[in-house]
Each structure stands twice: as structure tokens, then as C-alpha cells.
Amino acid sequence: MKQLKEIGERMARSISLKLFIVSILVLLMLIPMSMIRSLIRERELTSENVIQEVSDSWGKEQKITGPYITIPYKTYEKVEEKIIEYIHYAHFLPEDLSIEGSILPETRKRGIYKVVVYESGFNIHGKFSPVDFSFLRINPEDIMWDETTINMGVSDMRGIQEAIILKSGKTDYELNPGIKTRDLVSEGVSADINLTEGEEFNFNLDIKLNGSENLYFIPLGKETNVTMNSTWAHPSFNGVFLPREHNITEKGFTATWKILHLNRPFPQKWSGDKFNVINSAFGVSLIIPVDHYQKSYRSAKYAIMFIALTFITFFFIEIFNKKHIHAIHYLLVGFALVVFYSLLLSLSEHISFNLSYLISSVAIIALITSFGAGLFKNKKQTLILLSVLIVLYLFLFTILQLMEYSLLMGNIGLFIVLAIIMFFVKKIKWNNN
């Protein structure tokens, strides 16, 4: 019995064994951290579902395509002495396309979640050059001029707020739901128009749309000009084309685009569905500036480093000052570090992320430092632990703020930490049991 006790005490004093146990405890802490990351993702998905629900009732993101002209024509094929008639659709894009308007944003809340919706109003005008079918090499009598339509794609029809009247000269055309062919867009409005060969077609229309978060346009004009303004102070310009000019202030933004047909991968006219115009979308996103879920998830990626470095601090204090720290003490400290991420997530859903980080880090630092003070019963060692924790949480906060330089800062920090650990490790007498 006495021998077993001596063996137990000797094992407790073994540096190598202690390091092995600490390493196992660090790995075990990966289990609760994976649960925290799952929780963050779950809350983020809940937020996305709320955004989807609000968008479904108000209007989803909008893509405006057009207008463009579609004219059906006939071709014939002889099959086993029978002549089979086929109907095809030729599409013609405007020579000039100008879009001018404004976006009025509004932040809607459902529970603790926020969704950006908007009302928009745009004037769309321009002209079509005379239609030329020479690129198809068909007989003029096979062109079905009487079934010519003008079409405009609207990605979410529920967002349309008023009737859309297209004016051409002295003629008004009311656009109705549905399009004859889905060669360019899957949803939209259209109207039959009177068009003859060699005739130029001018158009002017106003459209009012509700939508959520994003608004895009498709550059169908040989020259497309878009001008928009909004009271939203945090726009994100995205898509294939960025604005040529923009101005962002606390009161909102203005932006202008100018796109030529040479800038996009499709021509001014073709037949069928040979080209995908939607991939050339450009526009603006009305973003909420702080995405606390992304920051919480990014911070959780550094959890293993926090746990390992805190455990190493306890390990060095234990070795150099001959303070016996039980494995359960390491576990409790590890769980406290995990609670930081849960606390950060829950607070950031109600207050700003930076304030949430401050409250969470101060609470956990105070908890672990007071726990360490009770174990060490030494003011100097307690101050060392406090300093390490403060540096760690300041380092993490800096990385989260400097998104573009986070990888660089993270590697610099790890290099410094590794150098410090190597300095202290070489002073340990590993064979001294």
C-alpha cells in the first residue's frame, strides 16, 4: 500500500506525465468547442430563416432585366416527305438603356433579429434600333411581326407595387404578368407591341418595387447607364460591375454605373437561349454593418490556442514554483474559457459585438484570475496569469477587427508565443522526477 502511494506521488510529480495529461485535457476541450461552433451556426441559420420569412412576405432581392424585344419566327424542316414547322424566338436588346431612381430602406425586427427591406422607384427609358433579322438568314414572310412582345424581367413579382405602363411615343402599353419564352429570364412582365421592320422604338416606364437587402440590374443596353441614391449609409456595391462614381456619407449614398456592350459576354441580338444574361448582374446590397455571428465564429477558431496557452501558463507556474495543480483544476479553467464564447454569442445578439466582447472577456478573465489566485496563493503568479489572459483577449480582439490582416497578425502572434514557450521549456529538467 505504501509502495502504491509512493508511485502515485512520484507520477504526480513527473513533468512528462503532467504534460501528457495537460495535452489530453486540451484535446478533450475540443468537444465542447465543437458544440459552441454548432450553436453559433444554428443561431446564424435561425437568423437567415427569419430574413427569409420577412422577405417572403415583403419581397425578396430584386433583379431587373430589360426591357428587351422578342419576335417569333418560323423555320421549316422536311422529315419523311412531311414539312414540319418550328417556332423560334429572336431577342433584341436596346441601343440605349438609362435607369434612374432611389431606394428607401427600412430595418424590420422580428424578435431579436433585424432584416433590411426597401421600397424603390425607378424610371427606365431608352430606345431600340430598327430590328434587323439579317443575322438569321430567314425569309421575311416567316417573321411573325404581329406577335412581337416587349418584356422585362422582375425576379420577385410580389414586390411590384403599381401597374407598369410603358410609353412609346403616343402609345401606352400596360405590362402584364408572364413572358412568352424563358430564354432570358424566368419571371417577368410583357406586352404585345406594334412594331414593323425599319422602325425605331422608344420607351419610357416607371416601376415601383419592394425588396429585401439586394437590388440588381442587368446591362442589356448597348450603353447602360444607372444612377441611384438612397438614405442607407452602409451599402455594398457588388456584382460583375462596380460603380464608376459613388459617394457614401452618414446620410446615405449615390452611385452611377456606365456599362458598354463590349464589357459583357453577350451580343445585342440572338435567337433562343444561347446566352445567360443574369450572370452579368450588378447592383447594391443594403447590409447591416456588424455581423456578430461571423465574428463569433471566427473568434471560436482561436479557442484551441486560448485553451492551450492558458493551460501552458498554469503548467509553467506549477513546474517552476512547485505548485501542484490537479487535472480537475485544468478542466474547470478550460470550461471557463469555453463559456466565454457562449457568453459572447448570447450578448452580441442583443448589444454591439465590441461591448459584448468587453463584458465577456472581463468576466472570464476575472473568473479565471480569482480561481488561480486561490490555487497559487501568490500575488506574483496571479499577476502573471492575469497579464497572460489580458494579452490573449486583446490579441484576439485585434485580429477580429483587422479582418484583412488577421492571418498575418495570427501568425506573428503564434511565432512570438512559440518563441516564449521555447525559452521556458529549455529551462525544465525533464528527467527530474
Backbone torsions as a table, in degrees:
resi	resn	phi	psi	omega
1	MET	NA	-41.0	-179.9
2	LYS	-66.9	-37.0	179.4
3	GLN	-66.4	-40.4	178.0
4	LEU	-62.4	-38.4	179.3
5	LYS	-65.1	-40.9	179.8
6	GLU	-66.0	-40.9	178.0
7	ILE	-62.2	-41.7	178.8
8	GLY	-62.0	-43.8	-179.8
9	GLU	-67.1	-38.1	179.7
10	ARG	-64.9	-41.4	177.5
11	MET	-64.5	-36.6	179.0
12	ALA	-64.5	-30.7	-179.3
13	ARG	-88.1	-8.6	-176.7
14	SER	-69.3	121.2	-178.8
15	ILE	-66.3	-43.8	-178.2
16	SER	-62.8	-42.9	179.7
17	LEU	-65.8	-41.4	179.1
18	LYS	-61.7	-43.6	179.0
19	LEU	-62.5	-38.9	177.9
20	PHE	-62.8	-44.8	180.0
21	ILE	-62.9	-43.5	179.5
22	VAL	-62.1	-40.5	179.3
23	SER	-62.7	-42.1	177.9
24	ILE	-62.8	-40.5	179.6
25	LEU	-64.4	-38.7	177.0
26	VAL	-60.4	-45.3	179.5
27	LEU	-64.4	-37.6	178.7
28	LEU	-63.5	-31.0	-179.6
29	MET	-69.7	-11.9	176.0
30	LEU	-66.3	-25.2	-179.1
31	ILE	-65.9	-56.2	177.8
32	PRO	-63.6	-29.6	179.5
33	MET	-68.9	-34.3	176.1
34	SER	-66.2	-33.9	175.9
35	MET	-67.5	-37.5	177.4
36	ILE	-64.5	-43.8	179.0
37	ARG	-63.5	-37.6	176.6
38	SER	-64.7	-38.1	178.5
39	LEU	-64.8	-42.7	178.4
40	ILE	-60.7	-45.8	179.7
41	ARG	-63.8	-38.9	179.2
42	GLU	-62.7	-43.6	178.8
43	ARG	-66.0	-36.5	178.6
44	GLU	-65.7	-41.0	177.6
45	LEU	-64.9	-37.3	176.7
46	THR	-62.0	-42.4	177.3
47	SER	-61.5	-42.9	179.4
48	GLU	-64.6	-36.7	178.2
49	ASN	-66.0	-38.0	177.3
50	VAL	-64.8	-43.5	177.5
51	ILE	-59.2	-42.0	179.8
52	GLN	-63.8	-40.9	180.0
53	GLU	-64.0	-44.8	178.8
54	VAL	-64.8	-41.6	179.9
55	SER	-63.4	-37.7	-179.4
56	ASP	-63.3	-32.8	-178.2
57	SER	-90.4	-26.7	-177.8
58	TRP	-97.6	-44.3	-174.1
59	GLY	144.1	130.7	-179.3
60	LYS	-79.7	-171.7	175.7
61	GLU	-60.7	147.9	-175.2
62	GLN	-113.9	139.2	170.5
63	LYS	-123.4	121.9	179.4
64	ILE	-103.5	122.6	-178.4
65	THR	-123.1	117.0	174.0
66	GLY	114.0	-166.5	11.6
67	PRO	-80.4	164.0	175.2
68	TYR	-145.5	157.5	-176.5
69	ILE	-103.6	135.8	175.7
70	THR	-121.7	129.5	179.7
71	ILE	-128.5	121.6	177.5
72	PRO	-77.8	153.7	176.0
73	TYR	-147.8	163.0	-174.5
74	LYS	-107.6	144.8	167.6
75	THR	-131.5	161.7	-175.3
76	TYR	-131.6	148.2	178.5
77	GLU	-141.0	134.5	179.8
78	LYS	-90.9	119.9	179.3
79	VAL	-128.5	113.0	178.5
80	GLU	50.7	54.0	176.3
81	GLU	64.4	12.9	174.1
82	LYS	-113.1	142.4	177.9
83	ILE	-97.3	117.3	179.8
84	ILE	-103.9	131.5	-178.0
85	GLU	-97.8	134.4	177.8
86	TYR	-120.5	145.6	175.8
87	ILE	-108.8	127.4	176.8
88	HIS	-120.9	167.9	-178.1
89	TYR	-128.0	126.0	175.6
90	ALA	-101.1	138.9	-176.4
91	HIS	-118.4	136.0	-177.5
92	PHE	-126.9	129.1	-176.9
93	LEU	-98.6	156.4	-176.0
94	PRO	-69.6	149.4	174.9
95	GLU	-70.2	-45.3	177.3
96	ASP	-125.7	138.8	177.0
97	LEU	-139.7	118.0	179.6
98	SER	-122.6	133.0	-179.4
99	ILE	-129.0	123.8	-178.1
100	GLU	-135.3	134.3	178.6
101	GLY	177.5	-166.7	-175.4
102	SER	-140.3	160.4	178.3
103	ILE	-123.3	127.7	177.0
104	LEU	-108.9	103.3	-175.8
105	PRO	-85.3	160.9	176.9
106	GLU	-152.0	137.6	177.8
107	THR	-96.7	118.2	177.6
108	ARG	-101.1	144.3	178.6
109	LYS	-117.3	136.5	171.1
110	ARG	-131.8	105.9	-172.4
111	GLY	68.3	-127.1	179.8
112	ILE	-94.0	1.2	-173.7
113	TYR	-100.7	147.7	-178.8
114	LYS	-116.0	140.9	178.7
115	VAL	-132.9	134.9	177.4
116	VAL	-94.9	119.9	173.7
117	VAL	-118.6	168.6	-178.5
118	TYR	-151.1	156.3	165.8
119	GLU	-110.8	136.8	-178.8
120	SER	-132.6	151.0	176.1
121	GLY	-138.9	127.3	-176.9
122	PHE	-135.5	144.3	169.0
123	ASN	-103.0	127.5	-178.4
124	ILE	-119.6	121.9	-179.4
125	HIS	-144.3	162.5	-179.4
126	GLY	164.8	-158.2	-179.3
127	LYS	-152.5	154.9	172.8
128	PHE	-108.0	136.3	172.2
129	SER	-69.5	162.0	177.2
130	PRO	-54.7	135.5	-176.9
131	VAL	-67.0	133.3	-178.6
132	ASP	-127.9	113.7	-178.7
133	PHE	-93.2	7.6	-174.5
134	SER	-60.3	-25.7	-177.9
135	PHE	-70.6	-13.5	-179.3
136	LEU	-98.8	-19.8	-179.9
137	ARG	55.8	56.9	177.5
138	ILE	-119.4	163.1	177.5
139	ASN	-71.3	136.2	-179.1
140	PRO	-56.2	-32.1	-177.9
141	GLU	-71.8	-11.3	178.3
142	ASP	-89.1	-2.6	177.8
143	ILE	-83.5	127.0	-176.0
144	MET	-95.0	74.0	-175.7
145	TRP	-59.9	-32.3	-175.5
146	ASP	-72.6	-7.8	177.9
147	GLU	-113.4	23.8	178.1
148	THR	-68.0	135.5	177.6
149	THR	-128.1	150.9	168.7
150	ILE	-108.6	133.5	-170.2
151	ASN	-127.2	154.1	173.1
152	MET	-145.3	128.6	179.7
153	GLY	-83.8	132.4	173.6
154	VAL	-131.3	115.3	-169.5
155	SER	-66.3	-33.3	177.6
156	ASP	-128.4	100.5	-174.6
157	MET	-64.4	-22.1	-178.8
158	ARG	-66.3	-18.1	-178.6
159	GLY	-81.8	-10.0	-179.0
160	ILE	-69.2	127.3	-173.3
161	GLN	-103.9	-22.1	-179.2
162	GLU	-142.2	163.0	176.0
163	ALA	-59.8	144.6	-179.8
164	ILE	-106.7	114.1	-179.4
165	ILE	-110.4	118.8	176.6
166	LEU	-95.9	126.2	-178.9
167	LYS	-106.5	132.2	175.6
168	SER	-135.6	105.7	-173.9
169	GLY	64.2	-122.8	-179.9
170	LYS	-98.6	5.2	-176.3
171	THR	-105.2	135.3	175.8
172	ASP	-108.8	134.3	176.7
173	TYR	-119.3	124.6	175.7
174	GLU	-89.0	121.4	-179.8
175	LEU	-78.8	134.7	-177.4
176	ASN	-117.0	159.1	-178.8
177	PRO	-62.1	145.0	175.7
178	GLY	100.9	147.9	175.9
179	ILE	-130.2	153.0	-172.8
180	LYS	-70.9	-33.8	-178.9
181	THR	-142.5	149.2	-179.5
182	ARG	-99.1	28.8	-179.9
183	ASP	-62.3	-35.2	-178.4
184	LEU	-105.9	-47.4	-177.2
185	VAL	-135.2	159.4	-178.8
186	SER	-95.1	-24.7	179.5
187	GLU	-135.2	146.6	177.9
188	GLY	170.2	-167.5	-179.6
189	VAL	-125.3	157.9	-177.8
190	SER	-156.8	168.4	176.3
191	ALA	-153.3	145.6	172.4
192	ASP	-73.5	137.2	-179.0
193	ILE	-128.5	157.7	176.5
194	ASN	-91.9	112.9	-177.7
195	LEU	-141.2	135.6	178.5
196	THR	-124.9	163.0	-177.9
197	GLU	-62.6	135.9	178.0
198	GLY	84.0	4.4	-177.7
199	GLU	-99.0	131.6	173.7
200	GLU	-81.6	141.9	-175.8
201	PHE	-123.0	114.9	175.8
202	ASN	-95.4	150.9	179.8
203	PHE	-145.2	153.7	177.7
204	ASN	-154.5	128.2	179.5
205	LEU	-149.8	157.7	174.3
206	ASP	-117.6	139.7	179.5
207	ILE	-136.3	135.2	176.0
208	LYS	-117.5	123.9	-173.8
209	LEU	-129.6	138.9	165.7
210	ASN	-95.8	145.9	178.1
211	GLY	-159.5	-178.1	-179.4
212	SER	-131.3	127.4	169.2
213	GLU	65.3	-52.9	-171.7
214	ASN	-121.1	144.3	174.8
215	LEU	-138.0	124.0	-176.3
216	TYR	-126.3	157.0	174.8
217	PHE	-129.0	155.3	176.1
218	ILE	-111.4	127.0	-174.9
219	PRO	-80.5	78.5	-177.1
220	LEU	-82.2	-20.0	-177.5
221	GLY	-72.5	150.7	171.1
222	LYS	-58.7	-32.5	165.2
223	GLU	-133.4	119.5	-178.6
224	THR	-110.4	124.8	177.8
225	ASN	-121.2	126.4	179.3
226	VAL	-126.1	131.3	175.7
227	THR	-129.3	127.3	178.6
228	MET	-142.3	155.7	175.0
229	ASN	-140.0	159.6	-178.2
230	SER	-158.9	161.1	175.5
231	THR	-90.5	3.2	179.5
232	TRP	-80.0	127.6	-173.2
233	ALA	-94.1	1.0	-177.1
234	HIS	-131.2	61.1	179.9
235	PRO	-80.0	155.9	171.1
236	SER	-127.1	111.9	-179.5
237	PHE	-83.8	124.6	-175.3
238	ASN	-144.7	-174.8	-174.4
239	GLY	99.4	-167.2	-175.6
240	VAL	-72.4	-31.1	-176.4
241	PHE	-122.6	135.2	174.5
242	LEU	-95.9	156.5	-179.3
243	PRO	-64.4	146.1	175.3
244	ARG	-72.0	-33.9	178.4
245	GLU	-140.0	141.3	173.8
246	HIS	-155.0	154.2	179.4
247	ASN	-139.8	123.3	-177.6
248	ILE	-120.1	125.8	176.3
249	THR	-131.7	-180.0	177.5
250	GLU	-67.1	-18.9	-179.3
251	LYS	-91.6	-6.5	179.4
252	GLY	141.7	-158.2	-178.0
253	PHE	-146.0	158.1	168.6
254	THR	-130.3	148.5	-178.9
255	ALA	-153.2	146.5	177.4
256	THR	-133.7	141.2	176.4
257	TRP	-123.1	145.8	171.2
258	LYS	-137.1	116.6	-174.7
259	ILE	-126.8	131.2	178.0
260	LEU	-97.7	159.4	178.5
261	HIS	-64.4	-21.4	177.3
262	LEU	-72.1	-16.2	-178.2
263	ASN	-86.6	-7.3	-173.3
264	ARG	-122.0	161.6	-172.8
265	PRO	-93.5	28.6	177.8
266	PHE	-143.7	152.1	-175.6
267	PRO	-83.9	-170.3	-179.8
268	GLN	-86.4	-16.9	-179.3
269	LYS	-156.2	144.5	176.7
270	TRP	-165.9	176.1	179.9
271	SER	-117.9	139.2	176.2
272	GLY	77.8	-151.1	-174.3
273	ASP	-111.7	41.7	-175.6
274	LYS	-67.7	-25.5	-173.2
275	PHE	-126.3	146.4	176.6
276	ASN	-103.6	107.6	-177.6
277	VAL	-85.1	-24.0	-175.1
278	ILE	-63.7	-29.5	-179.0
279	ASN	-67.5	-9.4	179.2
280	SER	-99.3	17.8	-177.9
281	ALA	-64.4	148.0	174.5
282	PHE	-145.7	159.4	179.4
283	GLY	166.0	-143.6	-172.5
284	VAL	-139.9	146.5	172.2
285	SER	-114.2	132.8	176.8
286	LEU	-94.3	93.8	-171.5
287	ILE	-95.6	151.2	169.1
288	ILE	-85.4	122.9	-167.5
289	PRO	-55.6	-36.9	-174.3
290	VAL	-106.7	119.3	173.6
291	ASP	-106.1	89.7	-173.6
292	HIS	-68.5	-24.3	178.5
293	TYR	-68.0	-42.4	178.0
294	GLN	-63.8	-42.2	179.6
295	LYS	-66.9	-38.8	177.8
296	SER	-63.9	-41.8	-179.8
297	TYR	-66.6	-40.9	178.1
298	ARG	-63.8	-40.4	179.5
299	SER	-65.1	-35.1	-179.2
300	ALA	-67.1	-22.8	178.5
301	LYS	-65.8	-23.3	-179.4
302	TYR	-94.0	7.0	-175.2
303	ALA	-61.0	-43.3	-177.4
304	ILE	-62.4	-35.6	177.3
305	MET	-66.9	-41.9	178.9
306	PHE	-61.8	-47.1	-178.0
307	ILE	-63.9	-45.4	-178.0
308	ALA	-62.9	-45.8	-177.4
309	LEU	-68.2	-37.2	177.9
310	THR	-67.2	-43.2	177.1
311	PHE	-62.7	-40.2	179.0
312	ILE	-63.4	-37.8	177.0
313	THR	-60.5	-47.3	176.7
314	PHE	-61.8	-39.4	-178.8
315	PHE	-62.9	-46.2	-179.8
316	PHE	-65.8	-39.4	177.5
317	ILE	-62.3	-40.2	179.8
318	GLU	-65.3	-41.7	-176.0
319	ILE	-73.8	-50.4	-173.6
320	PHE	-74.8	-27.5	-177.3
321	ASN	-110.7	7.8	176.0
322	LYS	53.8	45.1	176.2
323	LYS	-102.9	118.2	-179.3
324	HIS	-79.1	120.9	178.7
325	ILE	-117.7	122.9	-176.2
326	HIS	-75.0	157.2	179.5
327	ALA	-59.7	-33.5	179.5
328	ILE	-63.9	-31.1	177.2
329	HIS	-66.6	-40.9	175.9
330	TYR	-61.0	-43.3	-179.9
331	LEU	-61.1	-43.6	179.7
332	LEU	-62.4	-41.0	177.1
333	VAL	-64.3	-40.9	178.8
334	GLY	-62.2	-42.8	178.8
335	PHE	-65.9	-34.6	176.3
336	ALA	-62.6	-40.8	177.8
337	LEU	-64.9	-36.3	177.8
338	VAL	-67.8	-39.9	179.5
339	VAL	-59.3	-30.0	178.1
340	PHE	-53.5	-45.7	-176.4
341	TYR	-70.4	-37.0	176.2
342	SER	-66.3	-42.4	178.5
343	LEU	-64.9	-41.4	178.8
344	LEU	-61.4	-44.7	-179.8
345	LEU	-62.1	-48.5	-175.9
346	SER	-67.3	-39.2	179.2
347	LEU	-69.6	-38.7	-175.8
348	SER	-68.8	-15.5	175.7
349	GLU	-76.7	-11.4	-177.2
350	HIS	-119.6	-30.9	180.0
351	ILE	-129.3	176.5	-177.3
352	SER	-62.1	152.5	-177.2
353	PHE	-63.3	-42.4	-177.5
354	ASN	-62.7	-42.3	178.1
355	LEU	-67.7	-38.0	177.3
356	SER	-61.8	-41.6	179.5
357	TYR	-63.9	-42.8	179.9
358	LEU	-61.6	-48.7	-178.9
359	ILE	-62.9	-46.6	-177.1
360	SER	-64.4	-46.5	-177.5
361	SER	-66.7	-41.6	178.5
362	VAL	-62.4	-42.8	-179.3
363	ALA	-62.9	-45.7	-177.2
364	ILE	-72.3	-39.8	177.5
365	ILE	-61.0	-43.7	179.2
366	ALA	-64.0	-40.5	-178.9
367	LEU	-64.5	-49.8	-177.0
368	ILE	-69.3	-38.3	-180.0
369	THR	-65.1	-43.4	178.5
370	SER	-66.3	-35.5	176.5
371	PHE	-66.0	-43.0	178.1
372	GLY	-64.8	-38.5	179.4
373	ALA	-60.9	-37.8	177.9
374	GLY	-68.4	-30.6	179.3
375	LEU	-79.7	-44.6	-173.7
376	PHE	-79.3	-37.4	-174.0
377	LYS	51.9	39.8	-178.8
378	ASN	-145.6	122.3	-174.5
379	LYS	-63.4	-42.0	-177.8
380	LYS	-63.6	-45.6	-179.9
381	GLN	-65.1	-37.0	177.3
382	THR	-64.6	-40.7	178.3
383	LEU	-66.0	-35.2	176.2
384	ILE	-62.9	-46.7	178.1
385	LEU	-60.5	-45.1	179.4
386	LEU	-59.6	-44.1	-178.7
387	SER	-63.9	-42.3	179.8
388	VAL	-61.4	-45.5	-179.1
389	LEU	-64.6	-42.6	179.6
390	ILE	-61.9	-44.8	179.5
391	VAL	-62.1	-42.9	-179.8
392	LEU	-60.4	-48.3	-176.8
393	TYR	-72.2	-32.2	173.7
394	LEU	-67.2	-39.2	178.6
395	PHE	-62.6	-45.9	179.2
396	LEU	-63.4	-42.3	179.9
397	PHE	-61.8	-40.4	178.8
398	THR	-62.9	-43.1	179.0
399	ILE	-61.6	-41.4	-179.0
400	LEU	-66.0	-32.0	-180.0
401	GLN	-78.6	-35.4	-177.5
402	LEU	-98.0	73.7	-174.2
403	MET	-60.3	-42.5	-176.1
404	GLU	-69.2	-25.2	-178.0
405	TYR	-111.1	14.3	-175.2
406	SER	-63.2	-40.2	179.5
407	LEU	-64.3	-43.9	179.3
408	LEU	-63.1	-48.5	-179.5
409	MET	-62.9	-40.1	179.8
410	GLY	-62.3	-42.3	179.9
411	ASN	-70.2	-37.0	176.2
412	ILE	-63.0	-44.8	179.1
413	GLY	-61.7	-43.5	179.1
414	LEU	-64.3	-37.0	177.9
415	PHE	-62.1	-45.1	-180.0
416	ILE	-64.0	-43.8	179.6
417	VAL	-61.7	-44.3	-179.8
418	LEU	-62.1	-39.8	178.9
419	ALA	-63.3	-41.7	179.4
420	ILE	-65.3	-43.7	-180.0
421	ILE	-62.5	-43.1	179.5
422	MET	-62.4	-35.5	179.1
423	PHE	-63.7	-42.7	-178.2
424	PHE	-79.2	-34.6	-177.0
425	VAL	-63.1	-37.3	-177.8
426	LYS	-66.4	-13.0	178.4
427	LYS	-89.6	-8.1	-178.7
428	ILE	-83.1	134.1	175.7
429	LYS	-92.9	94.9	-170.8
430	TRP	-66.6	-25.5	-178.6
431	ASN	-91.7	3.9	-179.3
432	ASN	-89.2	100.3	-177.0
433	ASN	-90.7	NA	NA
